[in-house]
Amino acid sequence: MDTSIDTQQTVTRSTAKTTLFSALTGLAALAVLLQGLWAGIFLEHDGQRDDASGWIDVHARGGEVALVLAVVATAVALWRHRARRDLWIGSLALVVLLVLESYLGGLIRDDGKDTLTAVHVPLAMAIMAVSVWLPLRARAGR
């Protein structure tokens, strides 16, 4: 019996099982990456909210898209990958970080608490790290 064929089939089945999770977390990572682009576009206006309000709205909607994708990815991780604690805990952590980030963004926008930007931007970097790590971790398997 050729064990290399068995091992290859096991790896192929494992990779196929994580494709949906990887796709969802990859799309969430793309949404997070675009958040940085859109933030840069409206920050280019030196804080003049009237000039940048359209991009601020795009930035807010992008955050909502990233959050929805992360929630769905967490549900998939809990449903299909319960044994992979790294995946469902990581995706749950991403959801929590995105909720906190969205809340801070709302305070900055609605209440003019620009001092929170000093927390909002570094938190975005942590979110980017987690959102890139998740699909890579899913594909790596155990």
DSSP file with accessible surface (Angstrom, degrees, kcal/mol):
  #  RESIDUE AA STRUCTURE BP1 BP2  ACC     N-H-->O    O-->H-N    N-H-->O    O-->H-N    TCO  KAPPA ALPHA  PHI   PSI    X-CA   Y-CA   Z-CA
    1    1 A M              0   0  197      0, 0.0     2,-0.8     0, 0.0     0, 0.0   0.000 360.0 360.0 360.0 132.6    0.0    0.0    0.0
    2    2 A D     >  -     0   0   85      1,-0.2     4,-1.3     2,-0.0     3,-0.5  -0.736 360.0-170.4 -89.6 109.5    1.3    3.4   -1.0
    3    3 A T  H  > S+     0   0  101     -2,-0.8     4,-2.6     1,-0.2     5,-0.2   0.761  81.4  66.5 -73.0 -23.2    1.1    5.7    2.0
    4    4 A S  H  > S+     0   0   68      2,-0.2     4,-2.3     1,-0.2    -1,-0.2   0.881 101.2  49.2 -66.2 -34.0    2.0    8.8   -0.1
    5    5 A I  H  > S+     0   0   79     -3,-0.5     4,-2.6     2,-0.2     5,-0.2   0.931 111.7  48.7 -68.9 -42.3   -1.3    8.4   -2.0
    6    6 A D  H  X S+     0   0   59     -4,-1.3     4,-2.3     1,-0.2    -2,-0.2   0.921 112.9  47.9 -61.4 -43.7   -3.3    8.1    1.3
    7    7 A T  H  X S+     0   0   84     -4,-2.6     4,-2.5     2,-0.2    -1,-0.2   0.922 111.5  50.1 -64.2 -42.6   -1.5   11.2    2.7
    8    8 A Q  H  X S+     0   0  131     -4,-2.3     4,-2.5     1,-0.2    -2,-0.2   0.911 111.1  48.7 -63.8 -40.8   -2.2   13.2   -0.5
    9    9 A Q  H  X S+     0   0   95     -4,-2.6     4,-2.5     2,-0.2    -1,-0.2   0.903 111.2  50.3 -66.0 -39.2   -5.9   12.2   -0.5
   10   10 A T  H  X S+     0   0   79     -4,-2.3     4,-2.5     2,-0.2    -2,-0.2   0.926 112.1  47.0 -64.0 -44.1   -6.2   13.2    3.2
   11   11 A V  H  X S+     0   0   82     -4,-2.5     4,-2.8     2,-0.2     5,-0.2   0.919 111.9  51.1 -63.8 -41.6   -4.5   16.6    2.5
   12   12 A T  H  X S+     0   0   86     -4,-2.5     4,-2.4     2,-0.2    -2,-0.2   0.930 111.9  46.1 -63.0 -44.0   -6.7   17.2   -0.5
   13   13 A R  H  X S+     0   0  150     -4,-2.5     4,-1.9     2,-0.2    -1,-0.2   0.918 113.4  49.8 -64.7 -41.4   -9.9   16.4    1.5
   14   14 A S  H  X S+     0   0   48     -4,-2.5     4,-1.1     2,-0.2    -2,-0.2   0.916 112.1  47.7 -63.6 -42.2   -8.7   18.6    4.4
   15   15 A T  H  X S+     0   0   39     -4,-2.8     4,-0.5     1,-0.2     3,-0.4   0.913 109.8  52.6 -66.1 -40.3   -7.9   21.5    2.0
   16   16 A A  H >< S+     0   0   61     -4,-2.4     3,-0.9     1,-0.2     4,-0.4   0.882 105.6  55.4 -63.9 -35.8  -11.3   21.1    0.3
   17   17 A K  H 3< S+     0   0  110     -4,-1.9     4,-0.4     1,-0.2     3,-0.3   0.821 110.0  45.5 -66.2 -30.8  -13.1   21.3    3.7
   18   18 A T  H 3X S+     0   0    3     -4,-1.1     4,-3.1    -3,-0.4    -1,-0.2   0.445  85.0  95.1 -93.8   1.3  -11.4   24.7    4.5
   19   19 A T  H <X S+     0   0   70     -3,-0.9     4,-2.6    -4,-0.5     5,-0.2   0.919  86.3  46.3 -60.2 -45.9  -12.0   26.3    1.1
   20   20 A L  H  > S+     0   0   71     -4,-0.4     4,-2.6    -3,-0.3     5,-0.2   0.946 115.3  46.6 -62.7 -46.1  -15.2   28.1    2.2
   21   21 A F  H  > S+     0   0    0     -4,-0.4     4,-2.7     1,-0.2     5,-0.3   0.935 113.6  48.8 -61.2 -45.9  -13.6   29.3    5.4
   22   22 A S  H  X S+     0   0   14     -4,-3.1     4,-2.4     1,-0.2    -1,-0.2   0.890 111.3  50.2 -61.8 -40.3  -10.5   30.5    3.5
   23   23 A A  H  X S+     0   0   51     -4,-2.6     4,-2.5    -5,-0.2    -1,-0.2   0.931 112.2  46.7 -64.3 -45.6  -12.6   32.3    0.9
   24   24 A L  H  X S+     0   0   23     -4,-2.6     4,-2.2     2,-0.2    -2,-0.2   0.932 116.2  43.3 -64.1 -45.5  -14.6   34.1    3.5
   25   25 A T  H  X S+     0   0    1     -4,-2.7     4,-2.4     2,-0.2    -1,-0.2   0.859 112.5  54.4 -71.3 -31.0  -11.7   35.1    5.6
   26   26 A G  H  X S+     0   0   30     -4,-2.4     4,-2.1    -5,-0.3    -2,-0.2   0.913 109.5  47.0 -65.7 -41.7   -9.7   36.1    2.5
   27   27 A L  H  X S+     0   0   92     -4,-2.5     4,-2.5     2,-0.2    -2,-0.2   0.884 111.0  52.2 -65.9 -37.5  -12.6   38.4    1.4
   28   28 A A  H  X S+     0   0    1     -4,-2.2     4,-2.5     2,-0.2    -2,-0.2   0.918 108.5  51.2 -63.0 -41.0  -12.7   39.8    4.9
   29   29 A A  H  X S+     0   0   12     -4,-2.4     4,-2.6   102,-0.3    -2,-0.2   0.902 109.1  50.8 -63.0 -39.2   -9.0   40.5    4.6
   30   30 A L  H  X S+     0   0   87     -4,-2.1     4,-2.7     2,-0.2    -2,-0.2   0.923 109.6  50.1 -63.5 -42.9   -9.5   42.2    1.3
   31   31 A A  H  X S+     0   0   10     -4,-2.5     4,-1.5     1,-0.2    -2,-0.2   0.912 111.4  49.0 -61.7 -40.3  -12.3   44.4    2.9
   32   32 A V  H  X S+     0   0   14     -4,-2.5     4,-1.2     2,-0.2    -2,-0.2   0.917 110.2  50.8 -66.2 -41.8   -9.9   45.3    5.7
   33   33 A L  H >X S+     0   0  102     -4,-2.6     4,-1.4     1,-0.2     3,-0.6   0.930 108.7  51.2 -60.9 -44.1   -7.1   46.1    3.2
   34   34 A L  H 3X S+     0   0   54     -4,-2.7     4,-3.0     1,-0.2     5,-0.3   0.819  99.4  66.5 -64.0 -28.6   -9.5   48.4    1.3
   35   35 A Q  H 3X S+     0   0   30     -4,-1.5     4,-2.4     1,-0.2    -1,-0.2   0.902 100.3  49.8 -57.0 -42.4  -10.4   50.1    4.6
   36   36 A G  H <X S+     0   0   48     -4,-1.2     4,-2.2    -3,-0.6    -1,-0.2   0.905 110.7  49.4 -64.0 -40.8   -6.8   51.4    4.7
   37   37 A L  H  X S+     0   0   99     -4,-1.4     4,-1.9     2,-0.2    -2,-0.2   0.952 113.3  45.5 -61.8 -49.9   -7.0   52.7    1.2
   38   38 A W  H  X S+     0   0   50     -4,-3.0     4,-2.1     1,-0.2     5,-0.2   0.880 111.2  52.8 -65.6 -36.5  -10.3   54.5    1.8
   39   39 A A  H  X S+     0   0   19     -4,-2.4     4,-2.6    -5,-0.3    -1,-0.2   0.921 108.1  51.9 -63.9 -40.6   -9.1   56.0    5.1
   40   40 A G  H  X S+     0   0   42     -4,-2.2     4,-1.2     1,-0.2    -2,-0.2   0.885 107.2  53.6 -62.4 -36.2   -6.1   57.3    3.3
   41   41 A I  H  < S+     0   0   42     -4,-1.9     4,-0.3     1,-0.2     3,-0.2   0.940 114.5  38.8 -66.2 -45.0   -8.3   58.9    0.6
   42   42 A F  H >< S+     0   0   35     -4,-2.1     3,-1.2     1,-0.2     5,-0.4   0.840 111.5  57.2 -80.6 -23.4  -10.4   60.8    3.2
   43   43 A L  H >< S+     0   0   96     -4,-2.6     3,-1.5     1,-0.2    -1,-0.2   0.765  91.3  74.0 -73.0 -19.6   -7.5   61.7    5.5
   44   44 A E  T 3< S+     0   0  141     -4,-1.2    -1,-0.2     1,-0.3    -2,-0.2   0.747  83.5  68.9 -61.3 -21.6   -5.9   63.4    2.5
   45   45 A H  T X  S-     0   0   60     -3,-1.2     3,-2.0    -4,-0.3    -1,-0.3   0.191 111.6-118.3 -86.3  16.7   -8.5   66.1    3.0
   46   46 A D  T <  S-     0   0  142     -3,-1.5    -2,-0.1     1,-0.3    -3,-0.1   0.840  70.1 -52.7  52.8  40.2   -6.8   67.2    6.2
   47   47 A G  T 3  S+     0   0   56     -5,-0.4     2,-1.4     1,-0.2    -1,-0.3   0.534  93.4 143.3  80.2   2.3   -9.8   66.5    8.4
   48   48 A Q    X>  -     0   0  116     -3,-2.0     4,-1.2     1,-0.2     3,-0.6  -0.633  30.5-170.2 -77.3  95.1  -12.2   68.6    6.3
   49   49 A R  H 3> S+     0   0   85     -2,-1.4     4,-1.0     1,-0.2    -1,-0.2   0.807  78.2  60.7 -62.5 -30.4  -15.2   66.3    6.8
   50   50 A D  H 34 S+     0   0  147      1,-0.2     3,-0.4     2,-0.2    -1,-0.2   0.910 107.5  45.0 -64.7 -39.5  -17.3   68.1    4.2
   51   51 A D  H <4 S+     0   0  111     -3,-0.6    -1,-0.2     1,-0.2    -2,-0.2   0.781 123.6  34.8 -72.7 -27.4  -14.8   67.3    1.4
   52   52 A A  H  X S+     0   0    2     -4,-1.2     4,-2.2     1,-0.1     3,-0.5   0.323  79.5 110.7-112.1   7.3  -14.4   63.7    2.4
   53   53 A S  H  X S+     0   0   57     -4,-1.0     4,-2.1    -3,-0.4     5,-0.2   0.845  77.8  54.9 -59.4 -34.5  -17.8   62.7    3.7
   54   54 A G  H  > S+     0   0   43     -4,-0.2     4,-2.0     1,-0.2    -1,-0.3   0.924 110.9  44.6 -62.9 -42.4  -18.4   60.4    0.7
   55   55 A W  H  > S+     0   0  101     -3,-0.5     4,-2.6     2,-0.2    -2,-0.2   0.827 108.7  56.9 -72.8 -29.6  -15.2   58.4    1.4
   56   56 A I  H  X S+     0   0   17     -4,-2.2     4,-2.4     2,-0.2    -1,-0.2   0.919 108.1  48.5 -65.1 -39.4  -16.0   58.3    5.1
   57   57 A D  H  X S+     0   0   58     -4,-2.1     4,-2.7     2,-0.2     5,-0.2   0.910 110.7  49.8 -64.7 -42.4  -19.3   56.6    4.2
   58   58 A V  H  X S+     0   0   54     -4,-2.0     4,-2.5     2,-0.2    -2,-0.2   0.925 110.5  51.1 -61.0 -42.6  -17.5   54.2    1.9
   59   59 A H  H  X S+     0   0   29     -4,-2.6     4,-1.9     1,-0.2    -2,-0.2   0.925 110.9  48.3 -60.6 -43.4  -15.1   53.5    4.7
   60   60 A A  H  X S+     0   0   29     -4,-2.4     4,-1.8     2,-0.2    -2,-0.2   0.919 112.1  47.9 -65.1 -45.4  -18.0   52.8    7.1
   61   61 A R  H  X S+     0   0  121     -4,-2.7     4,-2.4     1,-0.2    -1,-0.2   0.891 109.1  54.8 -63.6 -38.2  -19.8   50.5    4.7
   62   62 A G  H  X S+     0   0    7     -4,-2.5     4,-2.5    -5,-0.2    -1,-0.2   0.892 105.9  52.2 -62.0 -37.9  -16.5   48.6    4.1
   63   63 A G  H  X S+     0   0    9     -4,-1.9     4,-2.3     2,-0.2    -1,-0.2   0.896 108.8  50.4 -63.9 -39.2  -16.2   48.0    7.8
   64   64 A E  H  X S+     0   0   97     -4,-1.8     4,-2.6     2,-0.2    -2,-0.2   0.909 109.9  50.2 -65.6 -40.5  -19.7   46.6    7.9
   65   65 A V  H  X S+     0   0   80     -4,-2.4     4,-2.6     2,-0.2     5,-0.2   0.935 110.6  49.4 -62.4 -45.7  -18.9   44.3    5.0
   66   66 A A  H  X S+     0   0    1     -4,-2.5     4,-2.3     1,-0.2    -1,-0.2   0.914 111.5  49.9 -60.1 -41.0  -15.7   43.1    6.7
   67   67 A L  H  X S+     0   0   39     -4,-2.3     4,-2.5     2,-0.2    -2,-0.2   0.928 110.3  48.7 -65.7 -44.1  -17.7   42.4    9.9
   68   68 A V  H  X S+     0   0   93     -4,-2.6     4,-2.6     1,-0.2     5,-0.2   0.934 112.0  49.4 -62.3 -44.5  -20.5   40.5    8.1
   69   69 A L  H  X S+     0   0   32     -4,-2.6     4,-2.6     1,-0.2    -1,-0.2   0.908 111.3  49.5 -61.8 -39.5  -17.8   38.3    6.3
   70   70 A A  H  X S+     0   0    1     -4,-2.3     4,-2.3    -5,-0.2    -1,-0.2   0.892 110.2  50.4 -67.6 -38.5  -16.1   37.7    9.7
   71   71 A V  H  X S+     0   0   73     -4,-2.5     4,-2.3     2,-0.2    -2,-0.2   0.937 112.5  46.5 -64.2 -44.9  -19.3   36.7   11.4
   72   72 A V  H  X S+     0   0   65     -4,-2.6     4,-2.6     1,-0.2    -2,-0.2   0.922 111.6  51.8 -64.3 -41.0  -20.2   34.3    8.5
   73   73 A A  H  X S+     0   0    0     -4,-2.6     4,-2.7    -5,-0.2    -1,-0.2   0.896 108.7  51.4 -62.3 -38.2  -16.6   32.9    8.7
   74   74 A T  H  X S+     0   0   12     -4,-2.3     4,-2.5     2,-0.2    -1,-0.2   0.924 109.2  49.7 -65.0 -42.1  -17.0   32.3   12.4
   75   75 A A  H  X S+     0   0   55     -4,-2.3     4,-2.4     2,-0.2    -2,-0.2   0.925 112.0  48.4 -62.1 -42.3  -20.3   30.5   11.9
   76   76 A V  H  X>S+     0   0   11     -4,-2.6     4,-3.4     2,-0.2     5,-0.6   0.917 110.7  51.4 -63.4 -42.1  -18.6   28.3    9.2
   77   77 A A  H  X5S+     0   0    0     -4,-2.7     4,-1.6     1,-0.2     7,-0.2   0.916 113.5  43.8 -62.3 -42.3  -15.7   27.6   11.5
   78   78 A L  H  <5S+     0   0   58     -4,-2.5     4,-0.3    -5,-0.2    -1,-0.2   0.863 120.1  42.6 -70.4 -33.5  -18.0   26.6   14.4
   79   79 A W  H  <5S+     0   0  192     -4,-2.4     3,-0.2    -5,-0.2    -2,-0.2   0.933 131.3  17.6 -79.3 -47.2  -20.2   24.5   12.0
   80   80 A R  H  <5S+     0   0   89     -4,-3.4    -3,-0.2    -5,-0.2    -2,-0.2   0.621 131.7  37.0-104.4 -16.2  -17.5   22.7    9.9
   81   81 A H    ><< +     0   0   11     -4,-1.6     3,-1.7    -5,-0.6     7,-0.3  -0.147  62.1 139.7-132.3  39.8  -14.3   23.0   11.8
   82   82 A R  T 3  S+     0   0  163     -4,-0.3    -1,-0.1     1,-0.3     6,-0.1   0.847  75.0  56.4 -55.7 -35.0  -15.2   22.7   15.5
   83   83 A A  T 3  S+     0   0   93      1,-0.2     2,-1.5    -3,-0.1    -1,-0.3   0.741  91.1  77.8 -70.7 -20.3  -12.1   20.6   16.1
   84   84 A R    X>  +     0   0   26     -3,-1.7     4,-1.7    -7,-0.2     3,-1.0  -0.616  57.8 173.4 -91.0  79.1   -9.9   23.4   14.8
   85   85 A R  H 3> S+     0   0  153     -2,-1.5     4,-2.5     1,-0.3     5,-0.5   0.841  74.2  63.4 -56.2 -34.0  -10.0   25.7   17.8
   86   86 A D  H 3> S+     0   0   26      1,-0.2     4,-1.6    -3,-0.2    -1,-0.3   0.892 105.6  45.5 -59.8 -36.4   -7.4   27.9   16.2
   87   87 A L  H <> S+     0   0    0     -3,-1.0     4,-2.6    -6,-0.2     5,-0.2   0.943 117.1  39.1 -75.5 -48.6   -9.8   28.7   13.4
   88   88 A W  H  X S+     0   0   57     -4,-1.7     4,-2.0    -7,-0.3    -2,-0.2   0.891 119.4  46.6 -75.8 -31.5  -13.0   29.4   15.3
   89   89 A I  H  X S+     0   0   70     -4,-2.5     4,-2.7    -5,-0.3    -1,-0.2   0.930 114.6  48.6 -70.9 -40.7  -11.2   31.2   18.1
   90   90 A G  H  X S+     0   0   10     -4,-1.6     4,-2.1    -5,-0.5    -2,-0.2   0.919 113.6  45.7 -63.2 -42.6   -9.2   33.3   15.6
   91   91 A S  H  X S+     0   0    0     -4,-2.6     4,-2.1     2,-0.2   -17,-0.2   0.882 112.3  51.3 -71.2 -33.7  -12.3   34.2   13.6
   92   92 A L  H  X S+     0   0   83     -4,-2.0     4,-2.4    -5,-0.2    -2,-0.2   0.918 108.9  51.4 -66.0 -39.7  -14.2   35.0   16.8
   93   93 A A  H  X S+     0   0   41     -4,-2.7     4,-2.8     1,-0.2    -2,-0.2   0.906 107.7  53.2 -62.5 -39.0  -11.4   37.3   17.8
   94   94 A L  H  X S+     0   0    1     -4,-2.1     4,-2.6     2,-0.2    -1,-0.2   0.921 108.2  50.0 -62.0 -42.4  -11.6   39.0   14.4
   95   95 A V  H  X S+     0   0   21     -4,-2.1     4,-2.6     2,-0.2    -2,-0.2   0.942 111.5  48.0 -60.6 -47.4  -15.3   39.6   15.0
   96   96 A V  H  X S+     0   0   90     -4,-2.4     4,-2.5     1,-0.2    -2,-0.2   0.931 112.8  48.2 -61.1 -44.6  -14.7   41.1   18.4
   97   97 A L  H  X S+     0   0   41     -4,-2.8     4,-2.8     1,-0.2    -1,-0.2   0.905 112.1  49.4 -63.6 -40.2  -11.9   43.3   17.1
   98   98 A L  H  X S+     0   0    9     -4,-2.6     4,-2.7     2,-0.2    -1,-0.2   0.883 109.9  50.9 -67.8 -36.8  -14.0   44.5   14.1
   99   99 A V  H  X S+     0   0   76     -4,-2.6     4,-2.5     2,-0.2    -2,-0.2   0.944 113.0  45.9 -64.0 -45.7  -16.9   45.3   16.5
  100  100 A L  H  X S+     0   0   84     -4,-2.5     4,-2.6     1,-0.2    -2,-0.2   0.933 113.8  49.2 -61.5 -44.0  -14.6   47.4   18.7
  101  101 A E  H  X S+     0   0   18     -4,-2.8     4,-2.7     1,-0.2    -2,-0.2   0.908 111.3  49.0 -62.8 -42.2  -13.1   49.1   15.6
  102  102 A S  H  X S+     0   0   49     -4,-2.7     4,-2.4     2,-0.2    -1,-0.2   0.902 110.7  50.8 -64.7 -40.6  -16.5   49.9   14.2
  103  103 A Y  H  X S+     0   0  147     -4,-2.5     4,-2.2     2,-0.2    -2,-0.2   0.943 112.0  46.4 -62.0 -47.0  -17.6   51.3   17.6
  104  104 A L  H  X S+     0   0   17     -4,-2.6     4,-2.4     1,-0.2    -2,-0.2   0.914 111.2  52.6 -62.6 -41.8  -14.5   53.5   17.8
  105  105 A G  H  X S+     0   0   21     -4,-2.7     4,-2.6     1,-0.2    -1,-0.2   0.895 108.1  51.5 -60.7 -39.1  -15.0   54.6   14.2
  106  106 A G  H  X>S+     0   0   26     -4,-2.4     4,-3.1     1,-0.2     5,-0.5   0.900 109.3  49.7 -64.2 -40.5  -18.6   55.6   15.0
  107  107 A L  H  X5S+     0   0   27     -4,-2.2     4,-1.5     2,-0.2     6,-1.5   0.906 111.5  49.2 -64.3 -40.5  -17.4   57.6   17.9
  108  108 A I  H  X5S+     0   0   18     -4,-2.4     4,-0.6     4,-0.2    -2,-0.2   0.938 119.7  37.1 -63.8 -44.1  -14.8   59.4   15.8
  109  109 A R  H  <5S+     0   0   90     -4,-2.6    -2,-0.2    -5,-0.2    -3,-0.2   0.954 126.1  32.6 -74.5 -52.1  -17.3   60.2   13.1
  110  110 A D  H  <5S+     0   0  119     -4,-3.1    -3,-0.2    -5,-0.2    -2,-0.2   0.864 130.0  30.8 -79.2 -37.6  -20.5   61.0   15.0
  111  111 A D  H  <<S-     0   0   99     -4,-1.5    -1,-0.2    -5,-0.5    -3,-0.2   0.387 100.0-122.6-104.1  -0.7  -19.1   62.5   18.2
  112  112 A G     <  +     0   0   42     -4,-0.6     2,-2.0    -5,-0.2    -4,-0.2   0.779  53.2 156.9  67.4  27.8  -16.0   64.1   16.7
  113  113 A K    >   +     0   0  100     -6,-1.5     3,-1.9     1,-0.2     4,-0.2  -0.466   4.3 163.3 -86.8  69.5  -13.7   62.2   19.1
  114  114 A D  G >   +     0   0   91     -2,-2.0     3,-1.7     1,-0.3     4,-0.3   0.701  62.9  74.2 -63.6 -20.4  -10.7   62.5   16.8
  115  115 A T  G >  S+     0   0  123      1,-0.3     3,-1.2    -3,-0.2    -1,-0.3   0.773  84.4  67.7 -64.3 -23.0   -8.3   61.6   19.7
  116  116 A L  G X> S+     0   0   42     -3,-1.9     4,-2.9     1,-0.2     3,-1.8   0.630  77.0  83.3 -72.5  -9.9   -9.6   58.0   19.4
  117  117 A T  H <> S+     0   0   48     -3,-1.7     4,-2.3     1,-0.3    -1,-0.2   0.842  79.7  66.0 -60.9 -29.3   -7.8   57.8   16.0
  118  118 A A  H <4 S+     0   0   77     -3,-1.2    -1,-0.3    -4,-0.3    -2,-0.2   0.715 112.9  31.9 -65.7 -19.3   -4.7   57.0   18.0
  119  119 A V  H <> S+     0   0   79     -3,-1.8     4,-2.1    -4,-0.2    -2,-0.2   0.759 114.9  59.7-100.0 -38.3   -6.4   53.8   19.0
  120  120 A H  H  X S+     0   0   26     -4,-2.9     4,-1.7     1,-0.2    -2,-0.2   0.899 105.4  46.8 -60.0 -45.7   -8.4   53.2   15.9
  121  121 A V  H  X S+     0   0   69     -4,-2.3     4,-1.5     2,-0.2    -1,-0.2   0.951 113.4  45.1 -70.6 -49.0   -5.4   53.1   13.5
  122  122 A P  H  > S+     0   0   75      0, 0.0     4,-1.8     0, 0.0    -1,-0.2   0.900 111.7  54.5 -62.7 -34.6   -3.2   50.7   15.5
  123  123 A L  H  X S+     0   0   25     -4,-2.1     4,-2.4     1,-0.2    -2,-0.2   0.891 103.5  56.6 -63.1 -36.0   -6.2   48.4   16.1
  124  124 A A  H  X S+     0   0   26     -4,-1.7     4,-2.4     1,-0.2    -1,-0.2   0.883 104.1  53.0 -61.9 -36.0   -6.7   48.4   12.3
  125  125 A M  H  X S+     0   0  121     -4,-1.5     4,-2.1     2,-0.2    -1,-0.2   0.910 108.7  48.9 -67.1 -39.2   -3.2   47.0   12.0
  126  126 A A  H  X S+     0   0   46     -4,-1.8     4,-2.3     2,-0.2    -2,-0.2   0.910 110.4  51.6 -65.1 -39.9   -3.9   44.2   14.5
  127  127 A I  H  X S+     0   0    3     -4,-2.4     4,-2.9     1,-0.2    -2,-0.2   0.915 107.9  52.2 -63.4 -40.8   -7.1   43.4   12.5
  128  128 A M  H  X S+     0   0   48     -4,-2.4     4,-1.8     1,-0.2     5,-0.2   0.924 108.7  50.8 -62.1 -42.4   -5.1   43.2    9.3
  129  129 A A  H  X S+     0   0   62     -4,-2.1     4,-2.3     1,-0.2    -2,-0.2   0.937 113.4  43.8 -61.6 -46.3   -2.7   40.8   10.9
  130  130 A V  H  X S+     0   0   36     -4,-2.3     4,-2.3     1,-0.2    -2,-0.2   0.915 111.9  53.4 -66.2 -40.5   -5.5   38.5   12.1
  131  131 A S  H  < S+     0   0    0     -4,-2.9  -102,-0.3     1,-0.2    -1,-0.2   0.793 113.4  42.8 -70.5 -24.8   -7.4   38.7    8.9
  132  132 A V  H  X S+     0   0   63     -4,-1.8     4,-1.2    -5,-0.2    -1,-0.2   0.858 112.9  53.1 -82.4 -37.8   -4.3   37.6    6.9
  133  133 A W  H  X S+     0   0  112     -4,-2.3     4,-2.9    -5,-0.2     5,-0.2   0.892  99.7  63.6 -64.7 -39.4   -3.3   34.9    9.4
  134  134 A L  H  X S+     0   0    0     -4,-2.3     4,-2.4     1,-0.2     5,-0.2   0.925 104.9  40.3 -58.7 -54.2   -6.7   33.2    9.4
  135  135 A P  H  > S+     0   0   21      0, 0.0     4,-2.0     0, 0.0    -1,-0.2   0.894 117.1  51.2 -65.5 -32.6   -6.9   32.0    5.7
  136  136 A L  H  X S+     0   0  115     -4,-1.2     4,-1.7     1,-0.2    -2,-0.2   0.919 111.1  47.6 -66.2 -41.5   -3.2   31.1    5.8
  137  137 A R  H  X S+     0   0   78     -4,-2.9     4,-1.4     1,-0.2    -1,-0.2   0.890 109.5  53.7 -65.5 -39.4   -3.7   29.1    9.0
  138  138 A A  H  < S+     0   0    1     -4,-2.4    -1,-0.2    -5,-0.2    -2,-0.2   0.908 111.0  45.6 -62.9 -41.6   -6.8   27.3    7.5
  139  139 A R  H  < S+     0   0  120     -4,-2.0    -1,-0.2     1,-0.2    -2,-0.2   0.807 106.4  59.6 -72.7 -29.6   -4.9   26.2    4.4
  140  140 A A  H  < S-     0   0   76     -4,-1.7    -1,-0.2    -5,-0.2    -2,-0.2   0.824  87.7-174.6 -69.2 -29.8   -1.9   25.0    6.5
  141  141 A G     <        0   0   11     -4,-1.4    -1,-0.1    -3,-0.2    -2,-0.1  -0.202 360.0 360.0  67.5-160.5   -4.1   22.6    8.3
  142  142 A R              0   0  197     -4,-0.1   -58,-0.0   -58,-0.0    -1,-0.0  -0.919 360.0 360.0-123.5 360.0   -2.7   20.5   11.2
